[in-house]
Amino acid sequence: MASQPFVVELLLQLPSDTGQDLAPVQFQYSGTFNSLAEYKLELTGAGTKSIDFGTMPAAGAKLILAKVEVGVGVAPVGFRANGGLVAEEVSAGGAKFICSPVPVAGITSLDVDWTTAASVRVLVLG
């Protein structure tokens, strides 16, 4: 795949102190990717699934976005990077986002752990 551009724009607004107006906290990054892996997982029962990063560079992913779709009775889903033992929890309607512009020893695999039916989307750029 030829190098493709991508842009990340994240805007969080919160008061700087009690009673203050909302103030923006911004994150912006633009870069390029040569590898793309995108998945929509319809998970049932309980289990673990390893996400195939496809042709990601050995240094790891530049961007990972894992989103747990809203659903009734959906228990939090766990995400474990690089075969880690402790999962990071994301509840329904939430997301896990990692941006590493120039990975050296970054994330090269992602495991998904779930205990109830859930719909999860995963996007990986390398």
N, C-alpha and C positions, 0 to 999 in steps of 0.2 A: 504494500500500500504506500502510495506517495504521502509525504508529510502533509498533514491537514491542520488548519488553525482551530483553536478553541479559546473561548473566553469564559471566565467565571466571574460573576458579580453577585456578591452576597451583601445584603443590607439588613442589619438588625437595629431596631430602634427601641431604646429604653431610656428612662430618666437618669440623669447623672447623679441625682440625689433625690430624696423624698420630697415630693411636692414640685419638682422641676418638670419642665416640658420634656417630651421625648427628644432624644438626640441620636443621630445616626452613628453606628459603628460599622464601618465598611471594610470589605475585603474584595480586592479585585486582582485578577491574574489573567494574563493571556499567554498562550504558548502554542506548541504544536504537538501532534501525536502521530505515530506511525502504525499503531495497533489499536484495534477497537474490539471489545467483547461486550455484548449486551444480552441480558437474559431476563425473561419474565418467568418466575417460578410459581407454580400453583401447588403449594405444599398441602399434604393431607396427613392426618394422623399425627405422628411424632417421628422425628428422625434427625439425621445430619446429612448435608449435601456439600460436597466439595465443588467450588466454582472453578471451572477451567478458564484460565486467563488466556488461552490460545497462544498467540505469537508475541506475547509481551516480552520486552527486553529483560535480560537476566538481572538488571539492576532493580527492576520492580516497576510498579504502576505509577504514573504521574497523577492520576485522578481516579478515585473510586467513589461512586455514589450508590448506596444501597438503601432502598426505600421500602418500608412496610406499609402496604395499602390499608386504609381504614376498613374495618369489618367488625361485625358483631361477634363478640366472644373470642376475638383473636388475642392470644396470649403474646407477651413480648417474644421477639425473635432474637437469638444471639448470633453475633458475628465474631469469628476468631481468625485473626491474621496469621499467616505463616505457621499454621499448625499449633498455635498457642493453646494453652490449657484453659484459660479464662475467657469466656465470651463477653463481649460488650453488648449490653441489652438495648434493643430499640423496640418501643411499643408501637402499636398500630397508629398510623398517621405520622410516624416519625421517620427520620433518615439518619444514616451515618455518612459523613462526607470527609474525605481525606484528599488533600492536594499536596503533592510533593514535586515541585517543578523539576528538580534534578536529582532523582533518587540514585543512591549509591548501593545501599543494601536495604532496599525498600520492601514493600509488600509484593510477594510473588504468588500468594495463594490466599483464598478466603473460604472458610467453612461456615455454613449456615446451620444453626441448631434451632429446632422448633418443637413445640409440644401440642399445638392445635393447628387446625387448618389455617393457612395464611397465604396471601398473595404478596410476593416480593419481587421488586425490580432491581437489577444490578447493572451498572454501567462501569466499565473499566477502560481507561485510556492509557496507552503506553508509548 
